[in-house]
Amino acid sequence: MLWIILLAAILVIALYGISLYNALVRLKHNVSKAWSNIDVLLKQRHDELPKLVEVCRQYMGFESDALERVIQARGRVQSARSSGDIPSLGAAEGALRMGLASLFAVAEAYPDLKADNGFQHLRTRISTLENEIADRREFYNETVNQKNIQIEQFPDILIARLFGFKPATMLSFSTEETKDPDLTALFS
């Protein structure tokens, strides 16, 4: 009788351990899926930016500062995205968003550019992608937070350490991106 109780207890503990392990695996894959969703949108925006820069270049030949900032920031985002460097991506994203805001502000001074159908389409497309990226970043950070909490809770931490589950990195933003924009500087 004692062996049956002991065997049942071992079976319950084993099933509980398997359940915890499976929950951790699910969270790990949810973080990967959330990152993939961001990556798809970043790729789409990455593909649209050269088109926007070229349309703007045709109208704003001498406003190369705004265009260069966008091109350089685009390169930094692509580099961080390719390497999966989440902290660098957050900083590069901030620079890109500031560059786009500056570019769109400068474009206000060019009525022909503002009226151009290609520019309007690209501006709307990029703005839509920016909103979708922001939504996906929020979802990614929430998923990372859930994973990080679970691998630190007891008894999950035992399984997490045993199988090498590591905390994921939140996608954070630079202070430049989170502060209010200086509208005077953008429109001067």
Rosetta blueprint (number, residue, H / E / L):
1 M L
2 L H
3 W H
4 I H
5 I H
6 L H
7 L H
8 A H
9 A H
10 I H
11 L H
12 V H
13 I H
14 A H
15 L H
16 Y H
17 G H
18 I H
19 S H
20 L H
21 Y H
22 N H
23 A H
24 L H
25 V H
26 R H
27 L H
28 K H
29 H H
30 N H
31 V H
32 S H
33 K H
34 A H
35 W H
36 S H
37 N H
38 I H
39 D H
40 V H
41 L H
42 L H
43 K H
44 Q H
45 R H
46 H H
47 D H
48 E H
49 L H
50 P H
51 K H
52 L H
53 V H
54 E H
55 V H
56 C H
57 R H
58 Q H
59 Y H
60 M L
61 G L
62 F L
63 E L
64 S H
65 D H
66 A H
67 L H
68 E H
69 R H
70 V H
71 I H
72 Q H
73 A H
74 R H
75 G H
76 R H
77 V H
78 Q H
79 S H
80 A H
81 R H
82 S H
83 S H
84 G L
85 D L
86 I H
87 P H
88 S H
89 L H
90 G H
91 A H
92 A H
93 E H
94 G H
95 A H
96 L H
97 R H
98 M H
99 G H
100 L H
101 A H
102 S H
103 L H
104 F H
105 A H
106 V H
107 A H
108 E L
109 A L
110 Y L
111 P H
112 D H
113 L H
114 K H
115 A H
116 D L
117 N H
118 G H
119 F H
120 Q H
121 H H
122 L H
123 R H
124 T H
125 R H
126 I H
127 S H
128 T H
129 L H
130 E H
131 N H
132 E H
133 I H
134 A H
135 D H
136 R H
137 R H
138 E H
139 F H
140 Y H
141 N H
142 E H
143 T H
144 V H
145 N H
146 Q H
147 K H
148 N H
149 I H
150 Q H
151 I H
152 E H
153 Q L
154 F L
155 P L
156 D H
157 I H
158 L H
159 I H
160 A H
161 R H
162 L H
163 F L
164 G L
165 F L
166 K L
167 P L
168 A L
169 T L
170 M L
171 L L
172 S L
173 F L
174 S L
175 T H
176 E H
177 E H
178 T H
179 K L
180 D L
181 P L
182 D L
183 L H
184 T H
185 A H
186 L H
187 F L
188 S L
